[in-house]
Amino acid sequence: MALSGLLLVLLNVICRYLAQQLHPLQAQFLRYFGAVLVMLPLVGRSGWSACWPRQVGGQFARGAVHAAGLSIWFIALPRIPIADTTAIAFTGPIFIMLGARIFLAEEMRWERWVAAGIGLVGVLIVVGPGLSGAGGVYSLLMLASSPVLAASLLMTKALTRTERVDVLVLWQAITVTLFSLPLALWFWSAPNAWQWLGFVAAGGLGAAGQYCLARSFSVADISASQSVRFLDLVWAAMLGWMLFGEHPSHFTLIGGALICMGTLWAARRESRRLAR
C-alpha cells in the first residue's frame, strides 16, 4: 500500500502537468489509454483467454464508477496544489472503512476508526484555509470525487475474491478508457510527441500503482491498509516543492505531522495484534 501511494503520487504529478496543457477530460482518457498500451505485452504473453475476467459485468460496473469519479477529479486537478490534492483524497479512507463494514462485512477495530479520525482532522487542517480562497470551488469538487472513487475501490476489493490482480488492473484500464472516450473526443486536441510519452509513462505508473493496490487488497482487510495511505502527503509535498515550486504552508506541515502520527500509531497497534 505504501509503494502504491508513492507510485500514484508520481502519477498525479504527471497528470497534473498534462492536464494543464490539454483538456482534463482528454488527459483522463489518454492516461488510461497509456495504461492499456503498457499492458498489451501481458495480453500477448498470456493470451486473451487467460486475461478474460470471470465477472465481466462487475468489471464494467467498476469501470463506470471509476470513470465518473475520475472525471470530477481531473477537472479539479490542474487548479489545486499537489499536496492539497493528496490531502483531500485522504477523505476516501473514511468512506472506504464505512463501506467495508456495510457491504463487505469486514471487522472494524476501534484502532482503525481512531487512525482514520486523526487523519481526517489532519486533512481538515491542511485544506480548511484554502476552501475560502480562489481554489475553494475546485477543492470542494475534488472532495466530491472521494466517495465515488471509494466505491470503486470497494468494488475492486470485492472482485479480488474471484479475479487475479493482473486481470483487475488490465480491465480497469480497458473499461475506464472506453467510458472516458466520448468526452475526450468532444474536447480533443492533438497531443505532441512529449505529451504522448508522458501519457505512456503515466500509464505505466498507474498500472504499477493499481497492481500494488489490488495486491494489498487481496492479502489484507481493506480497512486495515487505509491508514498507510496518509503517508502519501509526504511524497506529495516533496514533489510539489521540487517540481512546481509549491512550498507547503504551515497548515500542510501541521496537518501532515498529525496524519503521520495517526498512521504510525495504527501500524504499531496492528503489528502488536498480529504478533499475539
HELIX and SHEET records of a PDB file:
HELIX    1   1 ALA A    2  ALA A   19  1                                  18    
HELIX    2   2 PRO A   24  SER A   46  1                                  23    
HELIX    3   3 VAL A   56  ALA A   76  1                                  21    
HELIX    4   4 LEU A   77  ARG A   79  5                                   3    
HELIX    5   5 ILE A   82  ALA A   89  1                                   8    
HELIX    6   6 GLY A   92  PHE A  103  1                                  12    
HELIX    7   7 TRP A  110  VAL A  127  1                                  18    
HELIX    8   8 GLY A  128  SER A  132  5                                   5    
HELIX    9   9 GLY A  136  LEU A  159  1                                  24    
HELIX   10  10 VAL A  165  TRP A  186  1                                  22    
HELIX   11  11 ALA A  193  VAL A  219  1                                  27    
HELIX   12  12 ILE A  222  SER A  225  1                                   4    
HELIX   13  13 GLN A  226  LEU A  231  5                                   6    
HELIX   14  14 ASP A  232  PHE A  244  1                                  13    
HELIX   15  15 HIS A  250  ALA A  275  1                                  26    
END                                                                             
